[in-house]
Amino acid sequence: MKYKILLLFWLTQNLVSVAQDDHAETKEKMSLKVLKDSLDGKIDMSDFLIDYHGFIPVPQIITEPALGNIGVMFTPIFIAPNKHQVEGKYTPPNITAAFVGYSANKSWAFGGMRVASLPQHHLKYRVGAMYGDVNMDFYRNLPVLGDREFSFNMDMLGAYGALLRQVAETDLYMGVEYFYLHNDVHPEFNQTPDFIKNAIDPHSISNVGITLDFDKRDNVFTPDKGLYVTSDYRVSEPWTGSDFSFQNFHIGIFEFIQPTKNWVSGFRFEGAMQFGDAPFYMKPSINLRGVPKARYQGDQTYVLETEQRYDLTLRWSVVAFGGLAKAPTKEESFADVELVHNYGTGFRYLMARKFKLRAGVDIAKSNDDIGWYIVIGSFWNDRN
């Protein structure tokens, strides 16, 4: 396992170094003034990110119930304007980040990622890698016994990459993606239920897919208006290097409108379908604030959610959100499966005005759980 850790450490270091390749010289000695906006004198990270090639240090509290409810994670996020701007059109900045985290149930992980574009070549790409020793709870509704919780330890090494090309002169990008995961699963209970099958042996998931993005948002962090559509179809088969045969389809549609200057209304629909024989932990699951990861899994998932943001001032905003979701299985139809809901509220602070990046805290309630989250950008940005 040592070689895996060394490999991931090397990948993470190189991902972060990409963000600093052109940053060898500093224009002038940095002072605390760089952390204040010349527009209103308030704390702002824009000039530090642009002029000093700095990063946003994000010390996060892990509040995910499936990971023990409490933990810490540190994520330095480098954000740099793209050097090749397209006149009259929004060009997303390049983002590079690393992370390391530890939770109360003794889970730990580290990794890195980069999301960037090459407008001069009509390309954009995403790459990432991680290693983790994760303890996580999964749930199943068993005959006679009812709803039961099962705890697992998973020793995971993963990598992801996607390359997309612009279609003509439109906002549509299409391309290919690749995902790899090596996992060594250890059940933390004596009796082995049927749903685990052969997923407890060391194994690999390796899939290839096609993906598309249509992005008309006014910014990628905390949009005020615009439409974003993302979709992909992935295949895991022996010929791709996978120990399991299954396919996944996903689509996400996100719309942002401004009924008034200070009011931003966001709407989200996401659907996922899985075909074939995937390991239990790869089943689609409902992703809503307040709902533990993998708490509701199915062969399909459908999520509807809205988030309303009201800007009290240039810097401060309040948000309210709520959603509904279902996760049908082969055994339970859409009509019969439990309806999952969430609702909650939070606040945002405009921490990088020139990037329209807002950050804050949300608290959410679902059917059986309560969770709180530190949010950087939009909570819906987990896929982009």
C-alpha positions, -999 to 999 in steps of 0.1 A, spaced: 0 0 0 30 23 5 34 27 -33 -2 39 -36 3 66 -10 35 77 -26 18 78 -60 -11 99 -47 12 123 -29 32 128 -61 0 134 -81 -14 158 -55 19 178 -54 19 180 -92 -17 191 -94 -10 220 -70 22 229 -87 3 234 -120 -15 263 -103 19 279 -94 39 273 -126 37 310 -137 39 324 -102 77 325 -96 78 363 -92 58 385 -70 50 421 -81 55 436 -46 57 427 -10 23 416 1 5 434 29 -28 429 46 -43 455 23 -44 429 -4 -71 411 16 -94 441 14 -115 451 -16 -108 486 -31 -145 489 -38 -159 488 -3 -129 481 20 -143 448 31 -124 415 34 -120 400 -1 -97 374 -16 -99 385 -52 -66 405 -54 -47 380 -34 -58 352 -58 -51 373 -90 -21 395 -82 -3 373 -57 -13 340 -71 -25 330 -37 -51 304 -26 -82 303 -4 -74 283 27 -105 264 35 -105 247 69 -137 227 68 -157 209 94 -169 175 82 -205 172 93 -215 142 71 -235 117 94 -222 87 74 -187 96 84 -192 101 121 -209 135 121 -177 154 129 -142 158 115 -118 183 99 -106 189 64 -82 214 49 -85 225 13 -63 251 -3 -81 263 -35 -61 281 -62 -82 302 -86 -66 320 -115 -82 339 -144 -78 321 -177 -51 338 -197 -70 333 -230 -102 352 -225 -129 351 -252 -141 386 -260 -178 392 -251 -181 359 -233 -176 346 -198 -145 324 -196 -143 303 -163 -111 306 -143 -88 277 -138 -92 260 -104 -67 237 -87 -72 223 -52 -58 197 -28 -74 183 3 -66 163 34 -92 152 60 -99 131 91 -133 123 107 -145 111 141 -150 75 129 -113 73 119 -118 79 82 -90 98 64 -82 108 29 -62 132 7 -61 141 -29 -61 168 -55 -80 181 -85 -78 206 -114 -107 220 -135 -94 242 -164 -100 252 -200 -80 259 -231 -102 284 -250 -77 289 -278 -80 251 -285 -118 249 -277 -110 224 -249 -117 220 -212 -107 193 -188 -110 179 -153 -85 156 -136 -83 144 -100 -68 117 -78 -74 106 -42 -64 80 -16 -85 72 15 -91 48 43 -128 53 49 -153 39 74 -188 44 61 -223 32 69 -247 17 43 -284 9 48 -306 -19 35 -343 -28 41 -341 -65 48 -371 -90 49 -384 -94 85 -356 -74 100 -365 -41 83 -341 -12 79 -306 -21 90 -273 -3 91 -241 -20 80 -206 -5 86 -176 -10 63 -140 0 61 -128 8 26 -92 12 15 -96 33 -17 -74 46 -45 -91 66 -72 -84 87 -103 -106 106 -127 -101 125 -160 -123 141 -186 -115 160 -218 -143 179 -236 -143 199 -269 -165 228 -279 -191 220 -305 -188 247 -332 -192 281 -316 -218 271 -291 -218 267 -253 -220 229 -258 -190 207 -250 -187 170 -257 -160 146 -248 -148 114 -230 -141 106 -194 -124 79 -175 -128 67 -138 -107 42 -119 -111 29 -84 -92 2 -66 -111 -8 -34 -104 -32 -6 -137 -36 14 -138 -49 50 -172 -55 66 -173 -46 103 -198 -72 113 -200 -110 114 -228 -121 92 -225 -113 55 -258 -102 39 -266 -111 3 -263 -76 -11 -225 -75 -5 -219 -105 -29 -182 -105 -40 -175 -68 -33 -156 -77 -1 -126 -90 -21 -100 -65 -34 -113 -53 -67 -111 -26 -93 -138 -4 -110 -126 10 -143 -151 28 -166 -150 49 -197 -178 72 -208 -191 100 -230 -200 133 -214 -215 166 -224 -218 201 -208 -240 230 -218 -231 260 -197 -248 294 -199 -242 305 -163 -228 339 -156 -202 323 -133 -192 288 -122 -191 295 -84 -223 311 -72 -245 318 -103 -269 347 -104 -285 336 -137 -282 311 -165 -287 274 -174 -263 245 -169 -269 210 -182 -245 181 -177 -249 145 -186 -228 114 -190 -230 77 -198 -203 53 -184 -195 17 -191 -177 -7 -167 -168 -40 -183 -139 -65 -183 -126 -49 -215 -123 -15 -196 -104 -32 -168 -133 -35 -144 -141 -65 -122 -178 -57 -125 -201 -53 -155 -225 -23 -152 -235 10 -168 -245 44 -154 -264 73 -169 -267 107 -152 -283 140 -161 -284 172 -142 -302 204 -151 -297 236 -131 -315 269 -138 -309 303 -122 -331 333 -126 -333 368 -110 -369 379 -103 -354 410 -88 -319 425 -85 -313 411 -50 -332 378 -54 -317 348 -71 -339 317 -76 -323 284 -84 -338 251 -95 -322 217 -98 -332 184 -113 -310 154 -113 -316 118 -124 -294 87 -124 -299 52 -137 -278 21 -133 -279 -11 -153 -261 -44 -146 -243 -58 -115 -224 -30 -97 -209 -34 -62 -232 -21 -34 -213 11 -27 -215 22 -64 -253 22 -64 -268 57 -71 -278 75 -39 -297 106 -31 -276 137 -27 -295 163 -6 -283 185 23 -294 168 56 -294 133 40 -265 111 49 -244 98 20 -256 64 8 -285 65 32 -310 61 3 -296 40 -26 -315 26 -55 -311 15 -91 -324 49 -100 -325 83 -82 -346 114 -90 -340 147 -72 -358 180 -73 -345 209 -52 -348 247 -51 -326 273 -35 -336 309 -30 -309 335 -22 -316 371 -12 -287 396 -11 -291 418 20 -260 438 10 -232 435 -16 -215 411 8 -241 393 29 -269 370 17 -294 346 32 -305 314 16 -334 290 20 -338 256 2 -359 225 0 -361 194 -20 -378 160 -28 -362 128 -40 -368 91 -45 -346 61 -51 -365 32 -67 -350 -3 -68 -358 -35 -86 -379 -45 -56 -397 -12 -50 -413 9 -77 -412 47 -79 -447 49 -64 -439 26 -35 -405 38 -25 -401 63 4 -403 100 -4 -371 117 9 -373 154 17 -351 182 30 -354 218 39 -331 243 55 -315 278 56 -281 294 57 -260 325 49 -234 336 24 -205 361 23 -191 374 -9 -154 364 -3 -140 370 -38 -161 396 -56 -142 395 -89 -150 358 -92 -185 361 -77 -175 335 -52 -197 333 -21 -192 311 9 -212 303 41 -229 278 63 -262 258 58 -282 238 82 -306 212 69 -333 188 81 -343 156 63 -366 126 71 -345 113 99 -314 135 102 -301 170 107 -268 182 91 -248 214 87 -224 222 59 -197 247 51 -204 257 15 -179 272 -9 -196 284 -41 -229 266 -48 -237 233 -30 -247 220 -64 -212 223 -78 -201 188 -67 -200 176 -104 -183 207 -119 
